[in-house]
Amino acid sequence: MAYINGVDRNQLTFEPISLDDYVGEDNVCRVIDAFVSTLDLKEMGFKYTQTSLTGRPPYDPADMLKLYIYGYLNRIRSSRRLELETKRNLEVMWLLNSLSPDDKTICNFRKDNSKQLKTVFRKFNELCLQLNLFGCETVAIDGSKFKADNGRKNCHTEKSVKESIKKLENKAAKYLKELEKNDTNRSDESAVNANQIQEALNHLQEKKEKMEGLLSDIKANNGQAVCTVDNEAALMKQGNGNGFDVCYNVQTAVDEKHGLIAAFEVTDSCNDLNELSSIAKEAKEALQVDELNVVADTGYSNGKEINDCEENGINTYIPKPKPSHQPENSKFQRDQFTYDPEKDVYTCPAGNELSCKRVRERDGFVVYANRSACMSCPVKDQCTKSKTLREIERSPYEDKVNEAALRAKNNPDIFNRRKELSEHPFGTIKSVWGFGQFLCRGKVKTTGEAALAFLAFNLRRAINILGVQQLVNVLII
């Protein structure tokens, strides 16, 4: 039996003579072209929207934007690969009218218009609002760590810098001993060796001075690690026991109706504890509503952040985590101490009252204790390892934290959708599309990169919901 055969390469054929014949009416390129055509790039601040009378003419920023949106939709982020696509991909040729910018020009567009790219993301969300694709009632908030363009070896902690200085000093000491040996040997060969050793010592001294400068920067930064390639990234702990790496913490707010991303932020925070109110308020503003429900996991349970949300018309659904300061193997856990708001005291399981002793300056927490009762308590050894007393800390926003936790408990249907909503965009973009690491450096540029990725995600979902032709019809009206 013969194989399926193709067409002879030398056979003359009647191919379409127009690029438009290669791009069907249901092709995603038509949505990209129609969407970009609706944008006022000059008003948005894109570079080269106004050309000069002299010099070489620039590429139209609209064409460059189309190229990047197409690239992120098709898992192509590299400027070199995008340049290659302009020469071989008929869809890209159609989008750019057969233009082929070089990779440096492509790369510079993303770098020079990072802030404007987030505005493009917002403009598409405004279109989705008009099309009623956002529910505008509930959003799920979560964060995920994306690797920065900064290797682990170029991130220096106080411990690693001190170890490096010590190694340099030990190596310099060996060279000095070698010089002492050469002093007793007056031959021409030893003179050559001495010159080489002195050059090595000078090189070690330069390295040591650089390390000492890094150590000063770390101490000035309250002991935080310093990254020498992308100094706005931070050393963060990875999930699933993958240790530490240099990352950005990307926050998203995902709408409940169709799983579209309503808002996002790129931060250098190592955890989510202080990120709730900022992203929640941005989502509320993006959805143009007066009130919004926000669902998040226990990592966002911060009384101050929850209170800030409540003051801005945002209802939070966040479980309360177990106190991290609980004594290990204690028989009496934190939730067994009951609080009386009228008397402002805690009652311990043994029946003793713990009154307010001090207010902690760094975070405003109130500390409750009863030294005399603890010293004479027969079950003290089962309560705390301290030789004196057991202390209970209470946040000034404890009531707000409890209310948010109660809402989450009483509305399991809303809360159970949190993981389904918030994890899906990250899973798609990082695992399926392969966008686990930024190509740019600095928060402004990485925000532009993230904007393209999240725009591509929302665009893909909108096409899946409405179809290409309906979206194009809306855009060209």
Buried (B, 14 or more C-beta within 10 A) or exposed (E): EEEEEEEEEEEEEEEEEEBEEBBEEEBBBBBBBBBBEEBEBEEBEBBBBEEEEEEEEBBBBBBBBBBBBBBBBBEBBEBEEBBBBBEEBEBBBBBBEEBBBEBEBBBBBBBBBBBBBBBBBBBBBEBBBEBEBBBBBBBBBBBBBBBBBBBEEBBBBBEBBEEBBEBBEEBBEEBEEBBEEBEEEEEEEBEEBBEEBEEBBEEBEEBBEBBEEBBEBBEEEEEBBBBBBBEBBBBBEEEEEEEBBBBBBBBBBBBBBBBBBBBBBBBBBBEBEEBBBBBBBBBBBBBEBEEBBBBBBEBBBBBBBBBBBBEBEBBBBBBBEEEEEEBEEBEBEBEEBEBEEEEEBBBBBBEBEBEEBEEEEEEEBBBBBBEEBBEEBEEBEBBBEEEEBBBBBBBBBBBBBBBBBEBBEEBEEBBEBBEEBBBBBBEBBBEEBEBBBBBBBBBBBBBBBBBBBBBBBBBBBBBEBBEBEBBBEBBEE
